[in-house]
Amino acid sequence: MDLDPVLVSRLQFAFTIIWHIIFPTFTIGLSAYIATLLVMWMRTGKAHYRELARFWTKIFAAAFAMGVVSGIVLTYQFGTNWSRYSAILGNVVGPMIGYEVEVAFFLEATFLGVLLFGWDRMPPWLHTLAAVVVATGTLLSAFWILSANSWMQTPAGYEMRDGVAYPLDWLAIVFNPSFPYRLAHMVTAAYLTTSFVVLAVGARYLLAGTHLEHGRTMIRMAVGIAAVLAPLQLFIGDRHGLNTLEHQPLKIAAMEAHWDGSRPGELVLFAWPDESAEVNRFAVTIPHGASLVLTHSWDGLFTGLKSVPPSDRPPVLPPFFAFRIMVGIGMLMILTALTGVWLWWRGRLFDTRWYLWPAQHAWWMGFVAVICGWIVTETGRQPWVAHGVLRTADAVSPVPAGSVATTLVLFVLVYGVVGSLGLYYINRLIKRGPDVAAIKPPSAAPWPSASGRGAFVEPA
Amino acid sequence: METYLPVIWAAIIGLTVAMYVILDGFDLGIGILFPFAESEHERDQMMNSVAPFWDGNETWLVLGGAGMMVAFPLAYSIILPALYLPVIIMLLALVFRGVAFEFRWIGVTSKPQWTFAFAAGSVLAAFCQGLILGSLIEGIKVENGAFAGSAFDWATPFAVLCGLGLVAGYGLLGATWLVMKTEGRVAERARMEAKLLLLAVLAFMAIVSLWTPLAFERIAVRWFSLPNILFFWWVPAATALIAFALWRWLETGHEVLPFLATVALFLLGYLGLLISNFPYLVPPSLTIWQTAAAPSTQVFMLMGTLVLLPIILGYMIFVYWIFGGKLREGEGYH
């Protein structure tokens, strides 16, 4: 059998990075949620905030462990599988990854130990501070890695000499054109994803009639944040799309399955894009819709796929369908969040079964949307690994396809076992719920000073 | 500047690798010693002694990889494809043992399976790391700035020997860590295990020290030509002295000194390897200067690193201090 090393390497990278992104997405949001809960506890002194923080920290630990170990794999795959990428672009992309490690990884990993094991070992203010540091660390990590990824989408601030990229302007490299949009889009996605997990768990408890106070708090907090972020995400996504149209028009053409750039674009609600015939089959469209969205004019023109030869086009099916799934989930999120706010306003948020029942099953929405979003942006960049600079096919390592296929099988096995057990364990932790009895009241007041703001100054 | 920058970066990456080997070494060592514990209860105590630290320890491995990519992209792009299978298998082994830290507590009924995963993952990761080191010393086939060998170049007796040596070495670090951090049966047995492991480590060190100058002429010339031997003779002498002191301290019931002596032993072994191979980053053909990144890349990363690395070391020490002292029997953080 003749395996194509580029294809197997791409499959392996796609598999390992999709598996990985699930966990940072969750832990970026969850660390912020835990920090918020601990701060709320210190401000109000209400014990259930602390109980919730402790409960979510256990889940955080399991998810974070899976994120860390799969993240290390990625750092090394730049060398094991994409060595020419590293040799050619390392001068420019390397420092972003280096700074991610030095600014963020160490911060998260070191203070994670304090967050997990410091509950009764230190003054509460210090423990809360550790939670804030972990949450900040995850954000800084997102900053640097998204900067690196964005540079691959919209390279800037470099020059090519003898086939190798050299840096010219570090500010232009780090803050490359698509970076601010991608950062805002991804961080918002992470917070939204987590808020829907929290909403689902809260709804699950209320429906089961257990942990009622905890459940209500979670639903309130989740609906509140989602009602702000879900509509905001629509706006950010739109701006991100316009930025992509400017810098990577072919990605937009693939997302919209827009073949002919000499005619206004239809908004394709559904179709089966046929890449060999260069047409959309079974298409349901709104004429001029895409032109209106993308160029804000009825007859506006934008680049079509046929403007370049097939070898320079991205594949159409993955970005086209993944984009529709992502947007569909985004709309569902907006609907869920706004319905929640309306029920809250009517005072029926906690006893409306037709709302709580679907909400308890909504935990997966953010994860699927994030994965689809990454499929859009990464497959839409093809055939380039760094847009216009280096083709994916020229970035691969001189490693036999057989070796890569072997490790791909191993990754599928190991990640399959670890991932399914991880999901099972997290579900078990959720089922067990916040453990009220296990929490000793802290020996010290939450604040180190005698300011009287301490939690246990109020009758608990 | 183009002369000194790669030297500074080699020093930083050298420090990173040393930090990784010592810090993750002792927590991998806990996994290596897992099979010899008498009960799951004892294993809980062993695991608890490293649970708050392992994640930070392992981050040095990420910095090692990322640092290579930033400062020596060419070396990174040659070494990793050359050692493709051992590197990936090491990473997968680290996946298993990493999640075992959490899953072993949550999965009540499957605790024995996660005990096995933790032990096997630790042993396999240590073995692969030794294998990687060994095959790096043996040299990598390079043509036109890229790896030009075959998929199993690393499978040699010398590399396997280094793999076994590192398993014993990490085991020794783990055992002396337990002597320092635990009490009761766990600490007693660790003291005994440490002695056996010390003998094994010394044997491996002796074999490597004889094998490398005999097999590689450049290493023999480096050590035994004049005036080099006058500068370097103290390295093996100090190693012997510290090994002797470590044995005595284990016998006389010291608790902290054995761990520190093991760290010193590791650093001396590491220094020996550096003496043998400097300035080659991809032995036997490419030096740190030939594989260095663009000066502006090295400078950009250096500016941040000089600020960040002391901060990282500072808060790591702080966390070790918070969780300092002995872990009493039956005490855990979970």
Interface residues (C-beta under 8 A of the other chain):
Chain A: K58 A61 A62 F64 A65 M66 V68 V69 S70 G71 I72 V73 T75 Y76 F78 G79 T80 S83 R84 S86 A87 G90 N91 V92 G94 P95 I97 G98 Y99 E100 V101 E102 V103 F105 F106 L107 A109 T110 F111 L112 G113 V114 L116 F117 G118 R121 M122 Y166 P167 W170 S397 P398 V399 P400 G402 S403 V404 T406 T407 L410 F411 V414 Y415 V418 L421 G422 Y425 R428 L429
Chain B: A51 P52 F53 D55 G56 E58 T59 L61 V62 L63 G65 A66 G67 M68 M69 V70 A71 P73 L74 Y76 S77 I78 I79 L80 P81 Y84 L85 V87 I88 I89 L91 L92 L94 V95 F96 G98 V99 F101 E102 F103 I106 G107 S110 G145 A146 F147 A148 S150 A151 A293 A294 S296 T297 F300 M301 G304 T305 L308 L309 I312 Y315 M316 V319 I322 F323 Y333 H334
